[in-house]
Amino acid sequence: MTETRIDTHPGPAEGLRARLDLFAAAFVDGVRRLVRPPRPVTMPVFALFPSWAEWFCAVAFGLALVLAGMAYLDPFIQGSRHLLSPEQARFFQIVTDIGKSGWVLIPSGVAILAILAVMPPVRRFADRVVLALCARLAFVFIAVGGSGLIISIVKRIIARGRPRYFEEFGALHFQFPSWQASYASFPSGHSQTAFAIALSFAFLFPRWRWPLLFVAAVVAFSRVGVDAHYFTDIVVGSLWGAWFTVMTRNWFARRGLVFLPGGGHAPMPMPRRRLWQAFATFGRRLRG
């Protein structure tokens, strides 16, 4: 009498389904951690303007400053562009593309998906280090992508004409709403991206904060140099990118993610030895 052997090893379809289930569970768990209530030991939320009346006055004052800058400062700076030397113009053309969000969003997004796909289930401390690295990538991705998504919508609702229309219509030329790139001047998306990238990495690597902010400022000013934006466009875009990144860092810190809870919001330590160990662990999981 012969025994019938039943193959208990999962086939390709079952293995793929199991891997997708683990990926979905890891993704859902990450979202839950991100939206969970703040920890009780964290510092209270900093309220810049406690009352609605103060918020209204601050917003009104800010809008007045922006409109005054559009009416008086932008025409003056735009009329001074001829003072740029050919070497300065070429330099701005080179550095301005650093402000494209794809430099950060594509590699960080792919890395996050790859980690969530191959790391679960978590078995060792090295696996948790890889997931901690994934949380840092998620912080950068949300800071840059979130602020960029909002500003992309706002700038098309406001629909301010690019400086190419300055000679014909002046600096206060709007065609709202418009989804044409020629009417997407205010605020500057490149400036927002430059400062979101610079601040997010500065929060993770505090020693490099001043060089990073300097590069972000150069990228922002390059948008005026290449005649793509007015001065007020880059100021508001830079402030929005910086503010959104600060709020994202505070959100993560209050939930014990990436940053230590408390007033300083210092990044959680990740020694270089642990970082290389995380890369090695991820490489082994990816191969096998």
Rosetta blueprint (number, residue, H / E / L):
1 M L
2 T L
3 E L
4 T L
5 R L
6 I L
7 D L
8 T L
9 H L
10 P L
11 G L
12 P H
13 A H
14 E H
15 G H
16 L H
17 R H
18 A H
19 R H
20 L H
21 D H
22 L H
23 F H
24 A H
25 A H
26 A H
27 F H
28 V H
29 D H
30 G H
31 V H
32 R H
33 R H
34 L H
35 V H
36 R L
37 P L
38 P L
39 R L
40 P L
41 V L
42 T L
43 M L
44 P L
45 V L
46 F L
47 A L
48 L L
49 F L
50 P L
51 S L
52 W H
53 A H
54 E H
55 W H
56 F H
57 C H
58 A H
59 V H
60 A H
61 F H
62 G H
63 L H
64 A H
65 L H
66 V H
67 L H
68 A H
69 G H
70 M H
71 A H
72 Y H
73 L H
74 D H
75 P H
76 F H
77 I H
78 Q H
79 G L
80 S L
81 R H
82 H H
83 L H
84 L L
85 S L
86 P H
87 E H
88 Q H
89 A H
90 R H
91 F H
92 F H
93 Q H
94 I H
95 V H
96 T H
97 D H
98 I H
99 G H
100 K L
101 S L
102 G H
103 W H
104 V H
105 L H
106 I H
107 P H
108 S H
109 G H
110 V H
111 A H
112 I H
113 L H
114 A H
115 I H
116 L H
117 A H
118 V H
119 M L
120 P L
121 P L
122 V L
123 R L
124 R L
125 F H
126 A H
127 D H
128 R H
129 V H
130 V H
131 L H
132 A H
133 L H
134 C H
135 A H
136 R H
137 L H
138 A H
139 F H
140 V H
141 F H
142 I H
143 A H
144 V H
145 G H
146 G H
147 S H
148 G H
149 L H
150 I H
151 I H
152 S H
153 I H
154 V H
155 K H
156 R H
157 I H
158 I H
159 A L
160 R E
161 G L
162 R L
163 P H
164 R H
165 Y H
166 F H
167 E H
168 E H
169 F H
170 G L
171 A L
172 L L
173 H L
174 F E
175 Q L
176 F L
177 P L
178 S L
179 W L
180 Q L
181 A H
182 S H
183 Y H
184 A L
185 S L
186 F L
187 P L
188 S L
189 G H
190 H H
191 S H
192 Q H
193 T H
194 A H
195 F H
196 A H
197 I H
198 A H
199 L H
200 S H
201 F H
202 A H
203 F H
204 L H
205 F L
206 P H
207 R H
208 W H
209 R H
210 W H
211 P H
212 L H
213 L H
214 F H
215 V H
216 A H
217 A H
218 V H
219 V H
220 A H
221 F H
222 S H
223 R H
224 V H
225 G H
226 V L
227 D L
228 A L
229 H L
230 Y L
231 F H
232 T H
233 D H
234 I H
235 V H
236 V H
237 G H
238 S H
239 L H
240 W H
241 G H
242 A H
243 W H
244 F H
245 T H
246 V H
247 M H
248 T H
249 R H
250 N H
251 W H
252 F H
253 A H
254 R L
255 R L
256 G L
257 L L
258 V L
259 F E
260 L L
261 P L
262 G L
263 G L
264 G L
265 H L
266 A L
267 P E
268 M L
269 P L
270 M L
271 P L
272 R H
273 R H
274 R H
275 L H
276 W H
277 Q H
278 A H
279 F H
280 A H
281 T H
282 F H
283 G H
284 R H
285 R H
286 L H
287 R H
288 G L
